[in-house]
Amino acid sequence: QPELGKPMRNCYSLPGPDFTYGMYMHKRDGGVPEAIGHWDSVKAKPHKRVMPRDFVTMGCRAVDEGCTKAREFALYYKYMDIRCKDKNILRYGCKIPPGMTFGRPSRPPTPLFDIMQHRYKELWMERQRARTVFQHSPVKKKVRLIGEVRENRTTFLRTHPPPVKEESFWHPQRFEKV
C-alpha cells in the first residue's frame, strides 16, 4: 500500500549516472577548434534541369507550317520539341560566363567614321524627303497602320459571303412511296 499522501513507488530501479538515455550517435565533436580547423564542405552534385515544353511557341510554329488538324499538331509536337527558356539567361540574351563576377557585356562600338561623315544625318534627311514626297503625292497608297488587322480568311468571308446553295427537292427513291 502507498504511504499516505505520496504516490505509489514503482518497482524499477533507475540506471546509474553514466547511462545515456536514447540512441547514441557516433560523431566527432571537438568543439570550436575542430569547427574552425576542419570545415565539412558538401560537394555539389551536377544537376541538369530539364525545362518544361513551350506549347505556345510550338503551336505558333505549327500553324506557320500549315498544321490544321489535331493529328498534325500532335505529330509536330512529337518531332519538334521546343523547351522554355532558362531563367538563368540574362535579360540581354547571353549566359553568364563562368569567370565573370560582375558587369554586363559592352554594346557594339559606334562607327566613328559614320559619325564624322554625318551619315546618320543624311539617312534622316532621306527619310524626311521620302515622307514629304509621299504626303504630297496625289495618289495615296493604302498603308497598313500598326494597330490595323491584316486581311485573313475570316475578314474576307465577312466582306464577301459565299453564295447560298439552292435547296434541291430530289429525294432517294425509297422515300418516294411513303
Solvent accessible surface area in square Angstrom, and as a share of the most:
residue,aa,sasa,rsa
1,Q,221,0.98
2,P,72,0.45
3,E,95,0.43
4,L,183,0.91
5,G,81,0.78
6,K,119,0.50
7,P,121,0.76
8,M,147,0.66
9,R,191,0.70
10,N,111,0.57
11,C,126,0.75
12,Y,174,0.66
13,S,107,0.69
14,L,153,0.76
15,P,61,0.39
16,G,42,0.40
17,P,146,0.92
18,D,133,0.69
19,F,106,0.44
20,T,83,0.48
21,Y,152,0.58
22,G,74,0.71
23,M,162,0.72
24,Y,143,0.55
25,M,124,0.55
26,H,165,0.74
27,K,156,0.66
28,R,155,0.57
29,D,123,0.64
30,G,42,0.41
31,G,42,0.40
32,V,103,0.59
33,P,103,0.65
34,E,37,0.17
35,A,53,0.41
36,I,114,0.58
37,G,54,0.52
38,H,123,0.55
39,W,194,0.68
40,D,114,0.59
41,S,97,0.63
42,V,145,0.83
43,K,181,0.77
44,A,101,0.78
45,K,174,0.74
46,P,138,0.87
47,H,156,0.70
48,K,183,0.78
49,R,150,0.55
50,V,112,0.64
51,M,24,0.11
52,P,80,0.50
53,R,75,0.27
54,D,35,0.18
55,F,106,0.44
56,V,116,0.66
57,T,39,0.23
58,M,0,0.00
59,G,15,0.15
60,C,78,0.47
61,R,126,0.46
62,A,0,0.00
63,V,91,0.52
64,D,123,0.64
65,E,128,0.57
66,G,51,0.49
67,C,21,0.13
68,T,112,0.65
69,K,135,0.57
70,A,87,0.67
71,R,176,0.64
72,E,66,0.30
73,F,48,0.20
74,A,59,0.46
75,L,72,0.36
76,Y,28,0.11
77,Y,51,0.19
78,K,140,0.59
79,Y,158,0.60
80,M,101,0.45
81,D,76,0.40
82,I,36,0.18
83,R,103,0.38
84,C,46,0.28
85,K,164,0.69
86,D,43,0.22
87,K,168,0.71
88,N,110,0.57
89,I,58,0.29
90,L,51,0.25
91,R,239,0.87
92,Y,76,0.29
93,G,57,0.55
94,C,54,0.32
95,K,129,0.55
96,I,94,0.47
97,P,64,0.40
98,P,147,0.93
99,G,71,0.68
100,M,61,0.27
101,T,125,0.73
102,F,173,0.72
103,G,51,0.49
104,R,164,0.60
105,P,70,0.44
106,S,109,0.70
107,R,192,0.70
108,P,110,0.69
109,P,124,0.78
110,T,61,0.36
111,P,64,0.40
112,L,123,0.61
113,F,139,0.58
114,D,42,0.22
115,I,79,0.40
116,M,148,0.66
117,Q,107,0.47
118,H,112,0.50
119,R,111,0.40
120,Y,110,0.42
121,K,112,0.48
122,E,71,0.32
123,L,65,0.32
124,W,133,0.47
125,M,69,0.31
126,E,91,0.41
127,R,153,0.56
128,Q,53,0.24
129,R,129,0.47
130,A,63,0.49
131,R,140,0.51
132,T,62,0.36
133,V,106,0.61
134,F,85,0.35
135,Q,102,0.45
136,H,152,0.68
137,S,35,0.23
138,P,132,0.83
139,V,122,0.70
140,K,135,0.57
141,K,157,0.67
142,K,180,0.76
143,V,87,0.50
144,R,137,0.50
145,L,123,0.61
146,I,181,0.92
147,G,75,0.72
148,E,68,0.31
149,V,113,0.65
150,R,166,0.60
151,E,125,0.56
152,N,80,0.41
153,R,182,0.66
154,T,71,0.41
155,T,35,0.21
156,F,99,0.41
157,L,67,0.34
158,R,179,0.65
159,T,94,0.55
160,H,107,0.48
161,P,99,0.63
162,P,89,0.56
163,P,125,0.78
164,V,141,0.81
165,K,188,0.80
166,E,167,0.75
167,E,139,0.62
168,S,84,0.54
169,F,170,0.71
170,W,194,0.68
171,H,106,0.48
172,P,48,0.30
173,Q,157,0.70
174,R,188,0.69
175,F,111,0.46
176,E,111,0.50
177,K,194,0.82
178,V,158,0.91
